[in-house]
Amino acid sequence: MTEVETTRLLLRPWQPDDLAEFTRLLTDPEVTRYIVVHTPFSPQDVAELSQRTLEQWERNGFWPWAAIEKATGRWVGRMGLDELPDRPGPHKIEVGWELHREFWDRGLATEGGLAGVRYGFETVGLERIISATMPTNAASRRVMEKCGLRFQGELAMAGTVVAWYAIDRTDWDAGPAARWKPPASHGRLTPLASGTVDGGSSGGL
């Protein structure tokens, strides 16, 4: 797989020269306040995360895309599938998005998130896709719901609390009507004593 196109986005494999834009993104305090655990980011943090993204592409042939606005060629952010290796259980693949602020509130996170979920189920063959964000990040929680993910509960992890969402392949295959349900009341899952979350979901709709 080389790239995926949506109505407004070109989603392409990560490249070394994405580092400059990624650094600008993850040093914006308005963006990083929505990212789970790892804030603020140092230049070394950003470089290491970019390198892990490249390694995932080389090893597996997918993982987060660089999102480019087709109409202008501008670098929007990082979107798509990512692995949470310390997440307990067999399902560790997250769909997420981090966007420059100028692209918030335009529906691009939903557009890229849906492309990631579709690719995960229809091309990679995943059985479940998860996502996590800060409980106060209402914008990303709405994106998760628009992408068909359902609220699972709040989980204590790595010294903070995250809101977890998930979608199963059976719900995706059943179509939009089967995927959407009214948001569940907030619950709390079993706390974890350790673990890390590299990214998280930020930005607007």
C-alpha positions as CSV (number, residue, x, y, z in Angstrom):
1,M,0.0,0.0,0.0
2,T,1.4,3.4,-0.9
3,E,-1.4,5.9,-0.3
4,V,-5.1,6.4,0.3
5,E,-7.3,9.3,-0.9
6,T,-10.4,10.7,0.7
7,T,-12.5,13.5,-0.6
8,R,-10.1,16.2,0.7
9,L,-7.1,14.3,1.9
10,L,-4.1,12.4,0.5
11,L,-3.0,9.9,3.2
12,R,0.5,8.8,2.4
13,P,3.2,6.7,4.1
14,W,5.4,8.6,6.6
15,Q,8.6,10.0,5.3
16,P,11.8,11.3,7.0
17,D,11.1,14.9,5.8
18,D,7.8,14.9,7.7
19,L,9.8,15.5,10.9
20,A,9.8,19.3,10.5
21,E,6.1,19.6,10.3
22,F,5.6,17.0,13.0
23,T,7.9,19.0,15.3
24,R,5.8,22.1,14.6
25,L,2.7,20.2,15.4
26,L,3.8,18.6,18.6
27,T,5.4,21.8,20.0
28,D,2.1,23.6,19.7
29,P,0.7,23.8,23.3
30,E,-2.9,23.9,22.1
31,V,-2.4,20.6,20.3
32,T,-0.4,18.8,23.0
33,R,-2.8,19.6,25.8
34,Y,-5.1,17.1,24.3
35,I,-2.5,14.3,23.8
36,V,-2.5,11.6,26.4
37,V,0.5,11.5,28.9
38,H,3.3,12.7,26.7
39,T,3.2,16.4,27.0
40,P,5.2,18.6,26.5
41,F,7.2,17.1,23.7
42,S,10.9,17.8,23.3
43,P,12.6,17.7,19.9
44,Q,14.1,14.4,20.8
45,D,10.7,13.0,21.8
46,V,9.2,14.1,18.4
47,A,12.2,12.6,16.5
48,E,11.8,9.3,18.3
49,L,8.1,9.1,17.7
50,S,8.7,9.9,14.0
51,Q,11.3,7.2,13.8
52,R,9.0,4.7,15.4
53,T,6.3,5.6,12.8
54,L,8.9,5.0,10.0
55,E,9.9,1.6,11.5
56,Q,6.2,0.5,11.7
57,W,5.8,1.3,8.0
58,E,9.0,-0.6,7.1
59,R,8.0,-3.6,9.3
60,N,4.3,-3.9,8.7
61,G,3.4,-1.8,5.6
62,F,1.0,0.4,7.4
63,W,0.6,2.7,10.5
64,P,0.1,6.4,10.8
65,W,-0.2,8.4,7.6
66,A,1.0,11.9,6.8
67,A,-2.2,13.7,5.9
68,I,-2.0,16.3,3.0
69,E,-4.8,18.6,2.0
70,K,-5.3,17.8,-1.7
71,A,-6.6,21.3,-2.7
72,T,-3.5,23.1,-1.4
73,G,-0.8,20.5,-0.8
74,R,-0.5,21.6,2.9
75,W,0.6,19.2,5.6
76,V,-2.4,18.7,7.8
77,G,-1.2,16.3,10.5
78,R,-0.7,12.6,11.3
79,M,-3.6,10.2,11.1
80,G,-4.4,6.5,10.9
81,L,-3.5,3.3,12.7
82,D,-1.0,3.1,15.4
83,E,0.1,0.4,17.9
84,L,-0.2,0.7,21.7
85,P,2.2,-2.1,22.7
86,D,1.5,-1.7,26.4
87,R,-2.3,-1.9,26.1
88,P,-3.4,-5.2,27.8
89,G,-5.2,-7.8,25.8
90,P,-4.9,-8.9,22.2
91,H,-6.2,-5.7,20.5
92,K,-3.5,-3.0,20.5
93,I,-4.2,-1.1,17.2
94,E,-5.5,2.4,17.7
95,V,-7.0,4.9,15.2
96,G,-5.9,8.4,16.0
97,W,-5.3,11.9,14.6
98,E,-3.2,14.9,15.4
99,L,-3.9,18.0,13.3
100,H,-2.5,21.5,13.1
101,R,-4.9,23.9,14.6
102,E,-5.7,25.6,11.3
103,F,-7.4,22.4,10.2
104,W,-9.6,21.9,13.2
105,D,-13.4,22.1,13.0
106,R,-13.5,21.1,9.3
107,G,-14.4,17.4,9.5
108,L,-10.9,16.3,8.5
109,A,-10.2,14.2,11.6
110,T,-13.4,12.3,10.9
111,E,-12.5,11.9,7.3
112,G,-9.1,10.6,8.1
113,G,-10.3,8.5,11.0
114,L,-12.9,6.7,8.9
115,A,-10.2,6.0,6.3
116,G,-8.1,4.4,9.0
117,V,-10.9,2.3,10.4
118,R,-11.9,1.1,6.9
119,Y,-8.3,0.3,6.0
120,G,-7.8,-1.6,9.3
121,F,-10.8,-3.8,8.8
122,E,-11.0,-4.2,5.0
123,T,-7.3,-4.3,4.1
124,V,-5.4,-5.3,7.2
125,G,-8.1,-7.7,8.5
126,L,-8.2,-6.5,12.1
127,E,-10.9,-7.8,14.4
128,R,-11.1,-4.7,16.7
129,I,-9.8,-1.1,16.6
130,I,-9.5,1.0,19.7
131,S,-8.9,4.7,20.4
132,A,-8.0,6.7,23.5
133,T,-8.1,10.3,24.5
134,M,-8.3,12.6,27.5
135,P,-11.8,12.4,29.0
136,T,-12.1,16.2,28.6
137,N,-11.4,16.1,24.9
138,A,-15.0,16.3,23.7
139,A,-14.0,17.0,20.1
140,S,-12.0,13.8,19.6
141,R,-14.6,11.8,21.5
142,R,-17.2,13.0,18.9
143,V,-14.9,12.0,16.1
144,M,-14.5,8.6,17.6
145,E,-18.3,8.2,17.7
146,K,-18.6,9.4,14.1
147,C,-16.1,6.8,13.1
148,G,-18.3,4.1,14.7
149,L,-16.3,3.6,17.9
150,R,-18.2,3.1,21.1
151,F,-17.3,4.3,24.6
152,Q,-15.9,1.5,26.7
153,G,-15.1,3.3,30.0
154,E,-12.4,5.3,31.7
155,L,-9.1,3.6,32.4
156,A,-6.3,4.6,34.8
157,M,-3.1,4.3,32.9
158,A,0.4,5.6,33.3
159,G,-0.5,8.1,36.0
160,T,-3.5,9.6,34.2
161,V,-7.1,8.6,33.1
162,V,-8.1,8.0,29.5
163,A,-11.4,7.5,27.9
164,W,-11.3,4.3,25.8
165,Y,-13.4,3.6,22.7
166,A,-13.5,0.6,20.4
167,I,-15.2,-0.8,17.3
168,D,-15.4,-4.5,16.3
169,R,-15.2,-5.8,12.7
170,T,-18.7,-7.3,13.0
171,D,-20.2,-3.9,13.7
172,W,-18.2,-2.3,10.8
173,D,-19.4,-5.0,8.4
174,A,-23.0,-4.6,9.5
175,G,-23.0,-1.0,8.3
176,P,-23.5,2.5,9.8
177,A,-26.9,1.8,11.4
178,A,-25.4,-1.1,13.5
179,R,-22.3,0.9,14.5
180,W,-24.0,3.9,16.1
181,K,-25.6,3.7,19.5
182,P,-26.3,6.5,22.0
183,P,-23.1,7.1,24.1
184,A,-22.9,4.8,27.1
185,S,-22.8,6.3,30.6
186,H,-19.3,6.9,31.7
187,G,-17.8,3.9,33.6
188,R,-14.4,3.0,34.8
189,L,-12.4,0.0,33.7
190,T,-9.9,-1.9,35.8
191,P,-6.9,0.4,36.5
192,L,-3.5,-0.4,35.2
193,A,-0.4,0.0,37.3
194,S,1.9,0.7,34.4
195,G,1.9,1.3,30.7
196,T,2.4,4.1,28.2
197,V,0.4,5.9,25.6
198,D,2.7,7.5,23.0
199,G,0.1,9.5,21.2
200,G,-3.6,10.0,21.7
201,S,-6.1,11.9,19.7
202,S,-6.1,15.7,19.4
203,G,-7.7,18.3,17.4
204,G,-11.3,19.0,16.3
205,L,-13.9,17.5,14.1
